[in-house]
């Protein structure tokens, strides 16, 4: 469990380093992203699936 949590946070903070936040607001937003990044990926996946369903209905 501890290893999984460590990997989860490590992946999130590596992404945070690539974003290079400059203001305090960006740092706060990026920290929330680190904590909830699987949730954001799931939301993106669901939105892509919904778009694909809508496109297939139009054909």
SEFIZA-3560 file (N, C-alpha, C; in Angstrom, 3 decimals):
REM SEFIZA-3560
<numar><xx>0.822</xx><yy>-1.197</yy><zz>0.000</zz><atom>N</atom></numar>
<numar><xx>0.000</xx><yy>0.000</yy><zz>0.000</zz><atom>CA</atom></numar>
<numar><xx>0.863</xx><yy>1.258</yy><zz>0.000</zz><atom>C</atom></numar>
<numar><xx>1.892</xx><yy>1.259</yy><zz>0.835</zz><atom>N</atom></numar>
<numar><xx>2.779</xx><yy>2.414</yy><zz>0.903</zz><atom>CA</atom></numar>
<numar><xx>3.550</xx><yy>2.587</yy><zz>-0.396</zz><atom>C</atom></numar>
<numar><xx>3.961</xx><yy>1.469</yy><zz>-1.004</zz><atom>N</atom></numar>
<numar><xx>4.666</xx><yy>1.536</yy><zz>-2.282</zz><atom>CA</atom></numar>
<numar><xx>3.758</xx><yy>2.094</yy><zz>-3.372</zz><atom>C</atom></numar>
<numar><xx>2.514</xx><yy>1.673</yy><zz>-3.405</zz><atom>N</atom></numar>
<numar><xx>1.570</xx><yy>2.176</yy><zz>-4.402</zz><atom>CA</atom></numar>
<numar><xx>1.331</xx><yy>3.670</yy><zz>-4.232</zz><atom>C</atom></numar>
<numar><xx>1.171</xx><yy>4.105</yy><zz>-3.000</zz><atom>N</atom></numar>
<numar><xx>0.974</xx><yy>5.526</yy><zz>-2.731</zz><atom>CA</atom></numar>
<numar><xx>2.204</xx><yy>6.333</yy><zz>-3.121</zz><atom>C</atom></numar>
<numar><xx>3.385</xx><yy>5.802</yy><zz>-2.853</zz><atom>N</atom></numar>
<numar><xx>4.625</xx><yy>6.483</yy><zz>-3.222</zz><atom>CA</atom></numar>
<numar><xx>4.750</xx><yy>6.612</yy><zz>-4.735</zz><atom>C</atom></numar>
<numar><xx>4.456</xx><yy>5.546</yy><zz>-5.450</zz><atom>N</atom></numar>
<numar><xx>4.509</xx><yy>5.600</yy><zz>-6.913</zz><atom>CA</atom></numar>
<numar><xx>3.475</xx><yy>6.575</yy><zz>-7.477</zz><atom>C</atom></numar>
<numar><xx>2.308</xx><yy>6.577</yy><zz>-6.902</zz><atom>N</atom></numar>
<numar><xx>1.234</xx><yy>7.471</yy><zz>-7.309</zz><atom>CA</atom></numar>
<numar><xx>1.671</xx><yy>8.932</yy><zz>-7.180</zz><atom>C</atom></numar>
<numar><xx>2.217</xx><yy>9.280</yy><zz>-6.018</zz><atom>N</atom></numar>
<numar><xx>2.664</xx><yy>10.662</yy><zz>-5.803</zz><atom>CA</atom></numar>
<numar><xx>3.906</xx><yy>10.988</yy><zz>-6.623</zz><atom>C</atom></numar>
<numar><xx>4.790</xx><yy>10.032</yy><zz>-6.806</zz><atom>N</atom></numar>
<numar><xx>5.992</xx><yy>10.258</yy><zz>-7.602</zz><atom>CA</atom></numar>
<numar><xx>5.644</xx><yy>10.579</yy><zz>-9.048</zz><atom>C</atom></numar>
<numar><xx>4.730</xx><yy>9.842</yy><zz>-9.618</zz><atom>N</atom></numar>
<numar><xx>4.288</xx><yy>10.107</yy><zz>-10.985</zz><atom>CA</atom></numar>
<numar><xx>3.661</xx><yy>11.488</yy><zz>-11.071</zz><atom>C</atom></numar>
<numar><xx>2.832</xx><yy>11.823</yy><zz>-10.106</zz><atom>N</atom></numar>
<numar><xx>2.188</xx><yy>13.136</yy><zz>-10.102</zz><atom>CA</atom></numar>
<numar><xx>3.183</xx><yy>14.275</yy><zz>-9.989</zz><atom>C</atom></numar>
<numar><xx>4.179</xx><yy>14.158</yy><zz>-9.109</zz><atom>N</atom></numar>
<numar><xx>5.147</xx><yy>15.236</yy><zz>-8.946</zz><atom>CA</atom></numar>
<numar><xx>6.120</xx><yy>15.331</yy><zz>-10.116</zz><atom>C</atom></numar>
<numar><xx>6.361</xx><yy>14.244</yy><zz>-10.829</zz><atom>N</atom></numar>
<numar><xx>7.170</xx><yy>14.312</yy><zz>-12.048</zz><atom>CA</atom></numar>
<numar><xx>6.437</xx><yy>15.131</yy><zz>-13.105</zz><atom>C</atom></numar>
<numar><xx>5.142</xx><yy>14.922</yy><zz>-13.222</zz><atom>N</atom></numar>
<numar><xx>4.343</xx><yy>15.729</yy><zz>-14.146</zz><atom>CA</atom></numar>
<numar><xx>4.359</xx><yy>17.191</yy><zz>-13.706</zz><atom>C</atom></numar>
<numar><xx>4.312</xx><yy>17.420</yy><zz>-12.407</zz><atom>N</atom></numar>
<numar><xx>4.353</xx><yy>18.778</yy><zz>-11.873</zz><atom>CA</atom></numar>
<numar><xx>5.662</xx><yy>19.475</yy><zz>-12.253</zz><atom>C</atom></numar>
<numar><xx>6.768</xx><yy>18.752</yy><zz>-12.257</zz><atom>N</atom></numar>
<numar><xx>8.043</xx><yy>19.336</yy><zz>-12.648</zz><atom>CA</atom></numar>
<numar><xx>8.041</xx><yy>19.747</yy><zz>-14.115</zz><atom>C</atom></numar>
<numar><xx>7.382</xx><yy>18.983</yy><zz>-14.966</zz><atom>N</atom></numar>
<numar><xx>7.327</xx><yy>19.315</yy><zz>-16.382</zz><atom>CA</atom></numar>
<numar><xx>6.454</xx><yy>20.535</yy><zz>-16.656</zz><atom>C</atom></numar>
<numar><xx>5.493</xx><yy>20.801</yy><zz>-15.796</zz><atom>N</atom></numar>
<numar><xx>4.600</xx><yy>21.941</yy><zz>-15.992</zz><atom>CA</atom></numar>
<numar><xx>5.246</xx><yy>23.269</yy><zz>-15.611</zz><atom>C</atom></numar>
<numar><xx>6.216</xx><yy>23.264</yy><zz>-14.693</zz><atom>N</atom></numar>
<numar><xx>6.958</xx><yy>24.451</yy><zz>-14.267</zz><atom>CA</atom></numar>
<numar><xx>6.033</xx><yy>25.600</yy><zz>-13.855</zz><atom>C</atom></numar>
<numar><xx>5.390</xx><yy>25.459</yy><zz>-12.738</zz><atom>N</atom></numar>
<numar><xx>4.478</xx><yy>26.477</yy><zz>-12.226</zz><atom>CA</atom></numar>
<numar><xx>5.271</xx><yy>27.701</yy><zz>-11.753</zz><atom>C</atom></numar>
<numar><xx>4.735</xx><yy>28.901</yy><zz>-12.018</zz><atom>N</atom></numar>
<numar><xx>5.435</xx><yy>30.125</yy><zz>-11.642</zz><atom>CA</atom></numar>
<numar><xx>4.710</xx><yy>30.900</yy><zz>-10.550</zz><atom>C</atom></numar>
<numar><xx>3.397</xx><yy>30.894</yy><zz>-10.545</zz><atom>N</atom></numar>
<numar><xx>2.650</xx><yy>31.648</yy><zz>-9.539</zz><atom>CA</atom></numar>
<numar><xx>2.126</xx><yy>30.707</yy><zz>-8.460</zz><atom>C</atom></numar>
<numar><xx>1.745</xx><yy>31.281</yy><zz>-7.347</zz><atom>N</atom></numar>
<numar><xx>1.219</xx><yy>30.479</yy><zz>-6.239</zz><atom>CA</atom></numar>
<numar><xx>-0.087</xx><yy>29.792</yy><zz>-6.623</zz><atom>C</atom></numar>
<numar><xx>-0.887</xx><yy>30.467</yy><zz>-7.434</zz><atom>N</atom></numar>
<numar><xx>-2.151</xx><yy>29.873</yy><zz>-7.879</zz><atom>CA</atom></numar>
<numar><xx>-1.892</xx><yy>28.628</yy><zz>-8.736</zz><atom>C</atom></numar>
<numar><xx>-0.899</xx><yy>28.713</yy><zz>-9.634</zz><atom>N</atom></numar>
<numar><xx>-0.553</xx><yy>27.558</yy><zz>-10.455</zz><atom>CA</atom></numar>
<numar><xx>-0.010</xx><yy>26.417</yy><zz>-9.609</zz><atom>C</atom></numar>
<numar><xx>0.772</xx><yy>26.751</yy><zz>-8.587</zz><atom>N</atom></numar>
<numar><xx>1.309</xx><yy>25.713</yy><zz>-7.704</zz><atom>CA</atom></numar>
<numar><xx>0.167</xx><yy>24.999</yy><zz>-6.991</zz><atom>C</atom></numar>
<numar><xx>-0.828</xx><yy>25.746</yy><zz>-6.502</zz><atom>N</atom></numar>
<numar><xx>-1.973</xx><yy>25.133</yy><zz>-5.848</zz><atom>CA</atom></numar>
<numar><xx>-2.776</xx><yy>24.274</yy><zz>-6.794</zz><atom>C</atom></numar>
<numar><xx>-2.989</xx><yy>24.760</yy><zz>-7.999</zz><atom>N</atom></numar>
<numar><xx>-3.747</xx><yy>23.998</yy><zz>-8.996</zz><atom>CA</atom></numar>
<numar><xx>-2.992</xx><yy>22.728</yy><zz>-9.386</zz><atom>C</atom></numar>
<numar><xx>-1.681</xx><yy>22.856</yy><zz>-9.546</zz><atom>N</atom></numar>
<numar><xx>-0.893</xx><yy>21.686</yy><zz>-9.915</zz><atom>CA</atom></numar>
<numar><xx>-0.807</xx><yy>20.678</yy><zz>-8.783</zz><atom>C</atom></numar>
<numar><xx>-0.808</xx><yy>21.142</yy><zz>-7.549</zz><atom>N</atom></numar>
<numar><xx>-0.808</xx><yy>20.220</yy><zz>-6.417</zz><atom>CA</atom></numar>
<numar><xx>-2.112</xx><yy>19.428</yy><zz>-6.375</zz><atom>C</atom></numar>
<numar><xx>-3.218</xx><yy>20.098</yy><zz>-6.663</zz><atom>N</atom></numar>
<numar><xx>-4.487</xx><yy>19.372</yy><zz>-6.760</zz><atom>CA</atom></numar>
<numar><xx>-4.440</xx><yy>18.352</yy><zz>-7.887</zz><atom>C</atom></numar>
<numar><xx>-3.786</xx><yy>18.715</yy><zz>-8.985</zz><atom>N</atom></numar>
<numar><xx>-3.638</xx><yy>17.779</yy><zz>-10.097</zz><atom>CA</atom></numar>
<numar><xx>-2.832</xx><yy>16.558</yy><zz>-9.663</zz><atom>C</atom></numar>
<numar><xx>-1.780</xx><yy>16.772</yy><zz>-8.875</zz><atom>N</atom></numar>
<numar><xx>-0.969</xx><yy>15.648</yy><zz>-8.402</zz><atom>CA</atom></numar>
<numar><xx>-1.807</xx><yy>14.705</yy><zz>-7.557</zz><atom>C</atom></numar>
<numar><xx>-2.654</xx><yy>15.255</yy><zz>-6.715</zz><atom>N</atom></numar>
<numar><xx>-3.456</xx><yy>14.416</yy><zz>-5.830</zz><atom>CA</atom></numar>
<numar><xx>-4.536</xx><yy>13.664</yy><zz>-6.605</zz><atom>C</atom></numar>
<numar><xx>-5.116</xx><yy>14.310</yy><zz>-7.621</zz><atom>N</atom></numar>
<numar><xx>-6.265</xx><yy>13.726</yy><zz>-8.315</zz><atom>CA</atom></numar>
<numar><xx>-5.995</xx><yy>13.364</yy><zz>-9.775</zz><atom>C</atom></numar>
<numar><xx>-4.732</xx><yy>13.129</yy><zz>-10.197</zz><atom>N</atom></numar>
<numar><xx>-4.467</xx><yy>12.916</yy><zz>-11.606</zz><atom>CA</atom></numar>
<numar><xx>-5.178</xx><yy>11.689</yy><zz>-12.194</zz><atom>C</atom></numar>
<numar><xx>-5.365</xx><yy>10.583</yy><zz>-11.481</zz><atom>N</atom></numar>
<numar><xx>-6.123</xx><yy>9.484</yy><zz>-12.107</zz><atom>CA</atom></numar>
<numar><xx>-7.574</xx><yy>9.869</yy><zz>-12.388</zz><atom>C</atom></numar>
<numar><xx>-8.153</xx><yy>10.679</yy><zz>-11.521</zz><atom>N</atom></numar>
<numar><xx>-9.522</xx><yy>11.136</yy><zz>-11.723</zz><atom>CA</atom></numar>
<numar><xx>-9.618</xx><yy>11.998</yy><zz>-12.979</zz><atom>C</atom></numar>
<numar><xx>-8.650</xx><yy>12.906</yy><zz>-13.187</zz><atom>N</atom></numar>
<numar><xx>-8.653</xx><yy>13.743</yy><zz>-14.381</zz><atom>CA</atom></numar>
<numar><xx>-8.484</xx><yy>12.912</yy><zz>-15.650</zz><atom>C</atom></numar>
<numar><xx>-7.629</xx><yy>11.897</yy><zz>-15.598</zz><atom>N</atom></numar>
<numar><xx>-7.470</xx><yy>11.015</yy><zz>-16.757</zz><atom>CA</atom></numar>
<numar><xx>-8.750</xx><yy>10.251</yy><zz>-17.048</zz><atom>C</atom></numar>
<numar><xx>-9.434</xx><yy>9.807</yy><zz>-16.001</zz><atom>N</atom></numar>
<numar><xx>-10.694</xx><yy>9.105</yy><zz>-16.189</zz><atom>CA</atom></numar>
<numar><xx>-11.741</xx><yy>10.021</yy><zz>-16.814</zz><atom>C</atom></numar>
<numar><xx>-11.793</xx><yy>11.283</yy><zz>-16.380</zz><atom>N</atom></numar>
<numar><xx>-12.735</xx><yy>12.232</yy><zz>-16.971</zz><atom>CA</atom></numar>
<numar><xx>-12.441</xx><yy>12.472</yy><zz>-18.445</zz><atom>C</atom></numar>
<numar><xx>-11.154</xx><yy>12.587</yy><zz>-18.805</zz><atom>N</atom></numar>
<numar><xx>-10.785</xx><yy>12.755</yy><zz>-20.212</zz><atom>CA</atom></numar>
<numar><xx>-11.211</xx><yy>11.536</yy><zz>-21.026</zz><atom>C</atom></numar>
<numar><xx>-10.969</xx><yy>10.355</yy><zz>-20.480</zz><atom>N</atom></numar>
<numar><xx>-11.347</xx><yy>9.119</yy><zz>-21.163</zz><atom>CA</atom></numar>
<numar><xx>-12.851</xx><yy>9.071</yy><zz>-21.407</zz><atom>C</atom></numar>
<numar><xx>-13.639</xx><yy>9.409</yy><zz>-20.406</zz><atom>N</atom></numar>
<numar><xx>-15.092</xx><yy>9.393</yy><zz>-20.534</zz><atom>CA</atom></numar>
<numar><xx>-15.543</xx><yy>10.414</yy><zz>-21.565</zz><atom>C</atom></numar>
<numar><xx>-14.930</xx><yy>11.596</yy><zz>-21.586</zz><atom>N</atom></numar>
<numar><xx>-15.332</xx><yy>12.600</yy><zz>-22.575</zz><atom>CA</atom></numar>
<numar><xx>-14.980</xx><yy>12.139</yy><zz>-23.998</zz><atom>C</atom></numar>
<numar><xx>-13.834</xx><yy>11.464</yy><zz>-24.170</zz><atom>N</atom></numar>
<numar><xx>-13.486</xx><yy>10.940</yy><zz>-25.497</zz><atom>CA</atom></numar>
<numar><xx>-14.463</xx><yy>9.859</yy><zz>-25.943</zz><atom>C</atom></numar>
<numar><xx>-14.881</xx><yy>9.009</yy><zz>-25.017</zz><atom>N</atom></numar>
<numar><xx>-15.848</xx><yy>7.964</yy><zz>-25.348</zz><atom>CA</atom></numar>
<numar><xx>-17.190</xx><yy>8.584</yy><zz>-25.734</zz><atom>C</atom></numar>
<numar><xx>-17.617</xx><yy>9.608</yy><zz>-25.011</zz><atom>N</atom></numar>
<numar><xx>-18.871</xx><yy>10.290</yy><zz>-25.339</zz><atom>CA</atom></numar>
<numar><xx>-18.801</xx><yy>10.942</yy><zz>-26.721</zz><atom>C</atom></numar>
<numar><xx>-17.677</xx><yy>11.561</yy><zz>-27.041</zz><atom>N</atom></numar>
<numar><xx>-17.514</xx><yy>12.170</yy><zz>-28.368</zz><atom>CA</atom></numar>
<numar><xx>-17.561</xx><yy>11.111</yy><zz>-29.461</zz><atom>C</atom></numar>
<numar><xx>-16.923</xx><yy>9.981</yy><zz>-29.214</zz><atom>N</atom></numar>
<numar><xx>-16.931</xx><yy>8.907</yy><zz>-30.206</zz><atom>CA</atom></numar>
<numar><xx>-18.338</xx><yy>8.363</yy><zz>-30.402</zz><atom>C</atom></numar>
<numar><xx>-19.107</xx><yy>8.243</yy><zz>-29.338</zz><atom>N</atom></numar>
<numar><xx>-20.488</xx><yy>7.775</yy><zz>-29.463</zz><atom>CA</atom></numar>
<numar><xx>-21.333</xx><yy>8.766</yy><zz>-30.244</zz><atom>C</atom></numar>
<numar><xx>-21.155</xx><yy>10.055</yy><zz>-29.985</zz><atom>N</atom></numar>
<numar><xx>-21.913</xx><yy>11.070</yy><zz>-30.705</zz><atom>CA</atom></numar>
<numar><xx>-21.548</xx><yy>11.083</yy><zz>-32.177</zz><atom>C</atom></numar>
<numar><xx>-20.270</xx><yy>10.925</yy><zz>-32.484</zz><atom>N</atom></numar>
<numar><xx>-19.846</xx><yy>10.900</yy><zz>-33.883</zz><atom>CA</atom></numar>
<numar><xx>-20.395</xx><yy>9.676</yy><zz>-34.614</zz><atom>C</atom></numar>
<numar><xx>-20.466</xx><yy>8.540</yy><zz>-33.926</zz><atom>N</atom></numar>
<numar><xx>-20.998</xx><yy>7.347</yy><zz>-34.583</zz><atom>CA</atom></numar>
<numar><xx>-22.503</xx><yy>7.447</yy><zz>-34.786</zz><atom>C</atom></numar>
<numar><xx>-23.209</xx><yy>8.172</yy><zz>-33.937</zz><atom>N</atom></numar>
<numar><xx>-24.659</xx><yy>8.347</yy><zz>-34.100</zz><atom>CA</atom></numar>
<numar><xx>-24.956</xx><yy>9.258</yy><zz>-35.289</zz><atom>C</atom></numar>
<numar><xx>-24.087</xx><yy>10.206</yy><zz>-35.540</zz><atom>N</atom></numar>
<numar><xx>-24.329</xx><yy>11.149</yy><zz>-36.647</zz><atom>CA</atom></numar>
<numar><xx>-24.184</xx><yy>10.473</yy><zz>-37.996</zz><atom>C</atom></numar>
<numar><xx>-23.413</xx><yy>9.407</yy><zz>-38.080</zz><atom>N</atom></numar>
<numar><xx>-23.194</xx><yy>8.712</yy><zz>-39.364</zz><atom>CA</atom></numar>
<numar><xx>-24.327</xx><yy>7.867</yy><zz>-39.721</zz><atom>C</atom></numar>
//
